[in-house]
Amino acid sequence: MDKKRTEARSRAPRAVSARARERGRATKRRLVEVTAELCKERPGGEVSVTEIADAADAFPNHVTYYFGSKDALLVHAAFLGLLHDARRLERIGQQAPDAAAFRRNIARAVLAMPSLPSVTRALAAGISKPDLASVVDRHLQLLFRQSERYASRLIDSRGWRARRPLGVEARTFWSTALGAVLLVRAGAHGTNADLDLAGALTIHDDSEPG
């Protein structure tokens, strides 16, 4: 009997710890999702820690506890929004009648994504605050990898080709898109019509010359 009680007591802290970790993961996930939604509703606007905590049913100090700072949370939320937007664009590849239409349509859709303003703020934060650079880099690498996998599936399913490695294709495309938005936010004059984002893609089909 004493042995059973001892075993039960030794298991209890582990069970409590597991529940606490799960609650922590749920709170962290909720904070990111809520922040992404608030940033989407208020592009370019300021979102306070109190607003985030209230919307996520959390405490303000949870932001610093799980992320270290509000800026770090905003970076996570910005890229979550971008990845969600990017996934919604995947059907464009199957709907396009040819590769040229795909390049045009994907370029137009990406420049209209609601998450881009938040992402450019995250990039600026990574530049001005070195402690956030690694966070930004992790999310960018994930974006590049997912885009590369998408391009690979698309090319295989449609019988298209790319004139350079798909990793380079993904990096070049997103670097061009994000760079264009950064320029506009920095005050550069111009519109989307002044940017040939479609030209940053080399995905093509056999009907195209060259």
BELJO-V833233 format. One record per backbone hydrogen bond with DSSP energy under -0.5 kcal/mol. CO is the residue of the C=O (numbers start at 0). NH is the residue of the N-H. E is the energy in kcal/mol with one decimal. If there is no record, write none. Layout:
co nh e
CO NH E
CO NH E
This chain:
co nh e
0 4 -2.1
1 5 -2.3
2 6 -2.3
3 7 -2.4
4 8 -2.5
5 9 -2.0
6 10 -1.7
7 11 -1.7
8 12 -0.9
9 13 -0.6
10 14 -2.1
11 15 -2.6
12 16 -2.6
13 17 -2.4
14 18 -2.2
15 19 -2.5
16 20 -2.5
17 21 -2.1
18 22 -2.5
19 23 -2.4
20 24 -2.5
21 25 -2.3
22 26 -2.6
23 27 -2.6
24 28 -2.6
25 29 -2.4
26 30 -2.4
27 31 -1.9
28 32 -2.5
29 33 -2.8
30 34 -2.1
31 35 -2.4
32 36 -1.9
33 37 -2.5
34 38 -2.5
35 39 -1.7
36 40 -2.2
37 41 -1.6
39 42 -0.6
41 44 -2.2
47 51 -2.1
48 52 -2.8
49 53 -2.6
50 54 -2.4
51 55 -1.9
52 57 -2.9
53 56 -1.1
58 61 -2.0
59 62 -1.4
59 63 -0.7
60 64 -2.1
61 65 -2.6
62 66 -2.0
63 67 -1.2
68 72 -1.6
69 73 -2.5
70 74 -1.8
71 75 -2.1
72 76 -2.7
73 77 -2.5
74 78 -2.1
75 79 -1.8
76 80 -2.3
77 81 -1.9
78 82 -2.6
79 83 -2.2
80 84 -2.4
81 85 -2.7
82 86 -2.0
83 87 -1.6
84 88 -0.9
85 88 -0.7
86 89 -1.2
88 91 -1.9
89 92 -1.0
89 93 -0.5
90 94 -1.8
91 95 -1.9
97 101 -2.0
98 102 -2.4
99 103 -2.0
100 104 -3.0
101 105 -2.8
102 106 -1.7
103 107 -2.2
104 108 -2.4
105 109 -2.4
106 110 -1.9
107 111 -0.7
108 111 -0.5
109 112 -1.6
112 115 -1.2
114 118 -1.9
115 119 -2.5
116 120 -1.6
117 121 -1.8
118 122 -2.4
119 123 -2.2
120 124 -2.2
121 125 -2.0
122 126 -1.3
123 127 -2.4
124 128 -2.4
127 129 -0.5
128 131 -2.6
129 132 -1.1
129 133 -0.5
131 135 -2.5
132 136 -2.6
133 137 -2.2
134 138 -1.8
135 139 -2.4
136 140 -2.6
137 141 -1.8
138 142 -2.4
139 143 -2.8
140 144 -2.4
141 145 -2.6
142 146 -2.3
143 147 -2.4
144 148 -2.4
145 149 -2.3
146 150 -2.6
147 151 -2.2
148 152 -2.4
149 153 -2.6
150 154 -2.7
151 155 -2.2
152 156 -2.4
153 157 -2.4
154 158 -1.6
154 159 -1.0
160 203 -2.8
164 168 -2.3
165 169 -2.6
166 170 -2.0
167 171 -2.7
168 172 -2.3
169 173 -2.3
170 174 -2.4
171 175 -2.0
172 176 -2.4
173 177 -2.8
174 178 -1.9
175 179 -2.0
176 180 -1.8
177 181 -2.3
178 182 -2.1
179 183 -1.9
180 184 -2.5
181 185 -1.6
182 187 -2.6
183 186 -1.3
190 193 -1.7
191 194 -1.6
194 196 -1.1
196 199 -1.7
197 200 -1.7
203 160 -2.8
204 207 -1.6
